[in-house]
Structure formats: C-alpha cells, structure tokens
C-alpha cells in the first residue's frame, strides 16, 4: 500500500495477537 504523510496505517490485531489485516485511513485535519 502506498503511504503518504496524510495516511495512517492501522494494524488490526485479534486477541491472540495475530495480525488479521492492515487498513489505511486518511488523517483528519
């Protein structure tokens, strides 16, 4: 995924600590 200064990467973690997915969201100014 392309990452810019306006993007936050959120790692989605389940209760066992496994990474399920990575999503990107735009920062709100």
KEVO-929581 format. One record per atom (N, C-alpha, C): residue in three letters; residue number from 1; atom name; x, y negated, z negated. Coordinates in steps of 0.1 Angstrom, whole numbers. Layout:
% residues N
ALA|NUM|CA|X|Y|Z;
...
% end
This chain:
% residues 29
UNK|1|N|8|12|0;
UNK|1|CA|0|0|0;
UNK|1|C|9|-12|0;
UNK|2|N|4|-22|7;
UNK|2|CA|12|-35|7;
UNK|2|C|9|-42|-5;
UNK|3|N|19|-48|-11;
UNK|3|CA|18|-55|-24;
UNK|3|C|23|-69|-22;
UNK|4|N|15|-79|-25;
UNK|4|CA|19|-93|-24;
UNK|4|C|18|-99|-38;
UNK|5|N|22|-112|-39;
UNK|5|CA|22|-119|-52;
UNK|5|C|8|-121|-57;
UNK|6|N|-2|-119|-48;
UNK|6|CA|-16|-121|-52;
UNK|6|C|-23|-108|-55;
UNK|7|N|-15|-97|-56;
UNK|7|CA|-21|-84|-58;
UNK|7|C|-16|-78|-71;
UNK|8|N|-26|-71|-78;
UNK|8|CA|-22|-64|-90;
UNK|8|C|-25|-49|-87;
UNK|9|N|-15|-41|-91;
UNK|9|CA|-17|-26|-89;
UNK|9|C|-21|-20|-102;
UNK|10|N|-32|-13|-102;
UNK|10|CA|-37|-6|-114;
UNK|10|C|-36|9|-112;
UNK|11|N|-29|15|-121;
UNK|11|CA|-28|29|-121;
UNK|11|C|-39|35|-129;
UNK|12|N|-48|44|-124;
UNK|12|CA|-59|50|-131;
UNK|12|C|-54|63|-137;
UNK|13|N|-54|63|-150;
UNK|13|CA|-49|74|-158;
UNK|13|C|-60|81|-165;
UNK|14|N|-60|95|-164;
UNK|14|CA|-70|102|-172;
UNK|14|C|-65|105|-186;
UNK|15|N|-73|111|-195;
UNK|15|CA|-70|112|-209;
UNK|15|C|-58|122|-211;
UNK|16|N|-54|130|-201;
UNK|16|CA|-43|138|-202;
UNK|16|C|-30|131|-197;
UNK|17|N|-32|119|-193;
UNK|17|CA|-20|111|-188;
UNK|17|C|-16|114|-174;
UNK|18|N|-25|121|-166;
UNK|18|CA|-22|123|-152;
UNK|18|C|-27|111|-144;
UNK|19|N|-19|108|-134;
UNK|19|CA|-23|97|-126;
UNK|19|C|-33|102|-115;
UNK|20|N|-45|96|-116;
UNK|20|CA|-56|101|-107;
UNK|20|C|-56|93|-94;
UNK|21|N|-54|80|-95;
UNK|21|CA|-54|72|-83;
UNK|21|C|-48|59|-85;
UNK|22|N|-44|52|-75;
UNK|22|CA|-38|39|-76;
UNK|22|C|-47|30|-68;
UNK|23|N|-52|19|-74;
UNK|23|CA|-60|9|-67;
UNK|23|C|-54|-4|-67;
UNK|24|N|-57|-13|-57;
UNK|24|CA|-52|-26|-58;
UNK|24|C|-64|-36|-58;
UNK|25|N|-62|-46|-66;
UNK|25|CA|-73|-57|-67;
UNK|25|C|-66|-70|-65;
UNK|26|N|-74|-80|-60;
UNK|26|CA|-69|-93|-58;
UNK|26|C|-69|-100|-72;
UNK|27|N|-58|-108|-75;
UNK|27|CA|-58|-116|-87;
UNK|27|C|-69|-127|-86;
UNK|28|N|-75|-130|-97;
UNK|28|CA|-84|-141|-97;
UNK|28|C|-77|-153|-102;
UNK|29|N|-78|-164|-95;
UNK|29|CA|-70|-176|-99;
UNK|29|C|-80|-186|-107;
% end
